[in-house]
Amino acid sequence: MTPRATRRLHLGFRLAGLAVLLAFALFPIYWMVNTSFKGSSEVYLINPTFYPHDPTLAGYGALFAGRQLPVGFGRLLLNSLVVAGCSTAISVAVAVLAAYATARLRFPGRNFASGAIFAAYMFPSVVMFLPVYLMLADWGLTDSYAGLILAYQLIGIPFATWMLRSYFMSVPASLEEAAQIDGCSRLRAIVAVTLPLSAPGIATAAVFCFTQTWNEFLYAQVILQRQSLHTAQVGLYDLLNGDILPWGQIMAGAMMVGLPVLLLTLLAQRFVSGGLTAGAVK
């Protein structure tokens, strides 16, 4: 076998392996979409069908009508959007200031602050759940969006700060110095020079913070007690009633929960790809 044929054979094996992995990864998503358009009689067939023989939107209609929930699923999606949006805005705003300070400024304890941020980022959030809940209970912030958003800062701020710190370190300090020589204050130089150049990194941090808070379940399940305040993820759990599983509604809800994150990632893909690679090489 010639070297060229060998290379083609190796390439064919690699492509075949990638195709198998891709099918393995995409099949659950396909099955979720497939089930969401099936009627109840077709969902519970002993021999499952790989496509809906009689497509229907009954699962979506029952879900948004709130037949098995105290409120419609649209309200729960709005709750998730409010919580995730506010949490992301606060996390990114604080992270920009913290990341710039640890990347650019020289002050006593700078290295300790950077290490503490990294330690907080690496610490599992589930371990902090009990003390966070007790703290919110003492402050009277349980069963409120304010308490949940405050709890999410333990996840969002360290993550975004550590990501943006590396990005700010990749932006040449000489650009800020040139702006200051031209008469800009440090704050004006940051706003006019550093932040526009760091837009991909900030967008990346925002996308990841939004995704983390949007998909979070444990804190939202325990902190928010009134069902009208529940997020969409907790609403999907509320659909479970003993051994009665409305799979059509559950899969429809999973579709609606995954769609905003997918659209956000596609819209910000250019910024995300640039933000993930920038800062890796100085």
DASULWO-V518892 format. One line per field, one symbol per residue. phi: phi as a letter, one per 20 degrees, with the letter a starting at -180 (. if undefined). psi: psi as a letter, one per 40 degrees, with the letter a starting at -180 (. if undefined). burial: I if it has 9 or more other ideal C-beta (glycine too) atoms within 8 Angstrom, else O. Layout:
phi->???
psi->???
burial->???
This chain:
phi->.fgffffffffffffffffffffffefgfffffgffdefffefeffefeebffcgbdffffffffmfdcfcfffffffffffffffffffffffffffffffededbfnffffffffffffefffffeffffffffffemdflbfgffffffffeffffffffffffffeegffffffffffoffffffffedffffegfffffffffffffffefcffffefeefffegefffffffffcmeecffffffffffffffgfffffffdgfffffffefnfce
psi->hidddddddddddddddddddddddeddddddddddeiiddddeidhiieihdgiifddddddeefdeidiiddddddddddddddddddddddddddddddddihiheddddddddddddehhdddeddddddddddefeifidddddddedddddddddddddddddehhdddddddddeeiiddddddddddddeddddddddddddddddeidddddddhdhdeeiiddddddedhgbehhgdddddddddddddddddddddedddddddddiedh.
burial->OOOOOIOOIOOOOOOOOOOOOOOOOOOOOOOIIIIIIIIIOIIOOOOOIOOIOOOIOIIIOIIIOIOIIOOIIOIIIOIIIIIIIIIIOIIIOIIIOIIIIIIOOOOOOIOOIIOOIIOIIOOOIOOIIOOIIOOIIOOOIIOIIOIIIIIIIIIIIIIIIIIIIIIIIIIOOOIIOOIIOOOIOOOIIIOIIIIOOIIIIIIIIIIIIIIIIIOIIOIIIOIIOOOOIIIIIIIIIIIOOOOOOIIIIIIIIIIIIOOIIOOIIOOIOOIIOIIOOIIOOO
